[in-house]
Amino acid sequence: GTLPALGAADLSHGWRAAAAARLRSGSGSAPAPLDGGGPTANQFSLSVAGVLIGAGLLGLPYAMGQSGWGGLLIIVAATLATCTTAKQLIWSFDTVNERWALSGEGRPVRSYDELATAVGGPLAGAAVRLLLVVECFGA
């Protein structure tokens, strides 16, 4: 099928509400397909994750063969750094949101730039926004 044309409201913030309504309209816990005939958001996410994981698994033996034991140590170090960073991010979000709930001031933090602003001020939030944009151009 073809995608529906976007109206003026869809181009501002109205598209978020429309997309959320389409996702909520599904039966059970799985969101409904966006166009009525394609995969659900969960199915699409699992498909993309499967492709990325599969590509990594197929490339790993070659990478290990080329790098040897040093490559294994680098992979283990990167895994530990990633796990530690993820845990610190979760702890930071939880701590900031708990303080928000107790004080009742402001609103909950839901994004990286909001977290950086809450912890490091407006300059830190702007720096994180800039880094996220630069990362998107690098991908």
Secondary structure, DSSP 8 states (H G I E B T S, - for coil): -------HHIIIIIHHHHHHHHHHTSSTTS---SSSSS--HHHHHHHHHHHHHHHHHHHHHHHHHHHTHHHHHHHHHHHHHHHHHHHHHHHHHHHHHHHHHHH--S----SHHHHHHHHH-HHHHHHHHHHHHHHHHH-
